[in-house]
Amino acid sequence: MKKISIYLVVLLVTSAFFFSCKTDKKPAADDKTTAEATKSDEVTITDAEMKQASQIFFDKCAGCHGSSRKGATGPSLLPDGNGKDPATKSLGAAGIRAFIENGTPGGMPEWKGILSDSEIELMTRFLRVDPPPIPKFGMEEMKKTWNLIVPVADRPKKPEHNRNINNYFGVIMRDAGKVAIIDGDTKEKLAVLKTGFAVHILRTSASGRYIYSVGRDGRITMIDTYTKVPTIVAEVRGAFDSRSVEVSKYKGYEDKYLVFGGYSPSHIAIMDAQTLEPLSITPTAGNACDGDKEFIEEARVASIVASHTDPVWICNVKERGMVDIVDYTDPVHPKIEEIPAARFLHDGGWDYTGRYFLVAANASNKIVVVDVPNKKLVKIIETGIKPHPGRGTNIKNKLGHLWVTSHLGENKLSFIKTDKGPGQWTVVKEAKASGDGGGALFVKSHPKSKHLWVDRPLNPDAKLNSSVDVFNTETLEIEKTLHAPEGVDGRAVHFEYNQKGDEVWVSYFMGEHSAIVIYDDKTLKVKKIIQGDWVENPTGKFNVYNTTHDIY
């Protein structure tokens, strides 16, 4: 029997989950009755239970299996299957429970202890009935959510402080639905802002002035760093679910436009980057990349990057395996060229030249290389089980310039040569982190550093998921394994360098004592531990200078 993977940990609750707000029935007074319930082959689930289970699925599973449960990085979770993956009805309650509780070697953590026994039992029924429909969300609905809090004319013309904005850090507190802004020079907390549930990433405007957050509830929040205290100046909701935003960075278009990638509904939306006013929506549904003419309705937009050499964004359409080159010179009617690649596209970043974009097709165990100025596919590279690079990272040593990815499904780092000449676009070196098994999500280095940092937050071994391995970029061997400092626990995840490239910030989340730990990149010693009631399960961290200039 084929294993089911429900592996990507997304641990937040969204109050605006769309499945829970659309029903034609009122819950029965006694939720245990079946008068107003869904029945399927002896499976009974009430309206209230359907709402609860839908929200659990959205929080924990939809990122990999799709909002409609049709499968993506993880397989389909439909009652009757999809012709490729097994029917959940055939697995039965016991089979589904076994996978949920124990996880799989392919990268899924065990959910026992995270979900209660009653929640697991509920999910064994929910996954054996048809999923609820996705309601409409188009331009009309989007514009109703737009909130211009501070008009452009009322914003300061220059910074109202003497701080170094370039070394500000935006830190995601996903469980709390907040973003903290920290002064990287002084390590002071400047603001903790409510930005929406399950914030996924932060991006900065081309000038570095504005920080944009986007999360699992599709909400975009625009933060102004010129004010004395960082302030939210605009908001909009681009979809029910999302992962990515990016800004226009090409010369002459700085700070003009913002692109949003919708998961559900699946679309590309363009907005005014100064106000977040919606300008256009382009659905991403269409045929898959592999020529089998399969039409995919739920074609979610995963990672997005902005070109510095052309007025385009690169939007990765996950289920279809298409790399969309979006020309924003006409944001109302954007021209989009599609490059067939491989399923299922996820995260990626630039090589050291900023010309080539490398993205993981993690369910296909491949890295796709795209020549952006020439808008063509260059190479598809086999790397390992479920590559998960984040944006990847660029290093240089005797082998040349290398772009690095870690893997979720196995203990492997793959080093891809990006220089012209023999070996270009091939894996020229592989390495392993400490211990066994996969679970890595991010790698990070810096042009001024001789270190490569690797995390393992989804590894089931607590000793491994709470530590990070630091490799020497010359030898590509582990120089040191760093464990959680005293007074800190949880899973170590995500790295970010400061503007100077001499500090590395690491998050510890899902523990009793979460923290941001700052290491000296040269000595690998702890410089500072940031903790407090306001530090609530920190995850991603984004330095303004590095994010603006795509330094990784």
C-alpha positions, 0 to 999 in steps of 0.5 A: 500500500502506498504511504500517505505523507502529511508532512509539512508542519504548519502549526497555526490556527486561522480564524478566517478559514473559508471552509468553515464559513460556507454552509447551507445548514445550521448545526444540530442542537446535539452535535452527536445526532445525524439529522444534519450530517454527511454520510458516506459508506457508514462514515458520519460527520456533522456540520460542526465536525466538518467545520472543525476538521476542515480547519485542522486540515487547512492548518496542518495538511493543505499545504502539501495535499491541496485545499481540495485534497487532490494532492500536490507534494503529498498524495491525494486524500480523496475518498475514492482516490485519483487514479494514482494514489489510494482511496482513503476509504480503502485505508479505513480509520485504522490505516489513516490513524497509523499514518497520522500518528506515526508519520513516514520516513519521507519527511512527515512528522508524527502528529500524535501529541500535536493533535489530540486523540479526538482530533485524530479520530475526527480526521479519520472520518473527515478524510473518508468523505468528500471535501467541501467546495471552495467559495468564490473570491475574485476582484470584487471580494478582494477590493472589499478587504482593501484597507488603506490605513495611512495614505501615501501623502500622510506618510513621512518623507524621510525616516523619523529616526536615526536607526539603520533600517538596512539592518532591521530584522522582520521576525515571524511569530506564526502562532501569534499571527504577528511580526516583530521588527528588531533593530539588528544593530542594538537588538532592540524590539521596535514593534510587534505587529498583528499581521494575520494568521500563519505568516509565511514570508516577509519581503521588502520593497526595492528601496528597503522602506516597506516590509510586506508580510503574507500568510496562510490566511491570504492577508498582505500587511504593509509595514512602514519603517520610516515612522518612529515605530514601524507602523502598518499602513495598508492591508488587503486579502488576496485569497483564502490561502497563500504563500508568497508576495514579491515587489517590482525591483527592475530599474524604473519600477522600484516600489511600484507594483506587488505580486501576490500568489494565491493558493486558494483560489489559485491566481496571480494578483498584482497590486499597487505597492504603495497602497496595496490597491488590487489592479488585476487577477490572472487565474493559474488553472491550466494543463500540466507541464508534462504534456498529458493534457491533464487540466488542473484547476487548483494550480497554486502559486508557490514561490515568487522572485523578482528579476533585477535584469528585467521587469518581470517576476518569476511565479512558480505554479506548483501543481502544473509544474509551470514557471510563469514569467510575469511582465509587469510593465502593464500591471492591469493586463500582464503578459505571462510566458509559461515555461514547462518544468516539473511537478510540483514546484516549491521554493527556490532562488537565484544563482550568484549572477542573478540571471538563473533561477533554481527552484525545487520540484520537490515531489519530483526530486528535482531542481529546475534551472531557468534562464530568466532574461532569455525565458527558457528552461536550461536544465532539470537536475536530479538531486535527492528525495524532496529537495527543500532549499528555501531560497537555497544559498550560494557559496564559492570554493575550489569547485567553483560557484555552487548553489546548495539545496537541502532535502526534506526526505533524506539526509543530503546536501546537494551542491550544484555548479553554476559556473560556465564550463564543464560540470555546469548545472550538475551536482558536483558534491554531496554531503550529509548532516549529522545523524540519520534521516531528512527533515531539513528545510533551510540552508544559508550562507553569505558572500563574506562567510566561510560557513554553511548553516543547515537545519533539521526541524522536521526530523523526528529525532529531538536531538537532531531537530533542536540542533544545526550543523555548520559546514565549512564552505571550503571542505564541505564538511561539518565544522561544528554541530550547535545544540540549543543553548541553556534556557532554550528549547524547541526545534531550530529553524531558518537562518538569516545573516545581518547586513555585515554578514558576521552574525547568524540569527536562528529561531527555536520554536515549538518548545517551552522556551522559544527564542531567537539565538544570535551566533557569531559567524566566525567563532560560532559562539552565542552572542545574544539570546532574545527571549520574552513574553513577546517572542512567541514561537519565532520562525522566519527572519528577514534582514532588510538589506539581504532581502532587498538585494537577494543575498543568500 
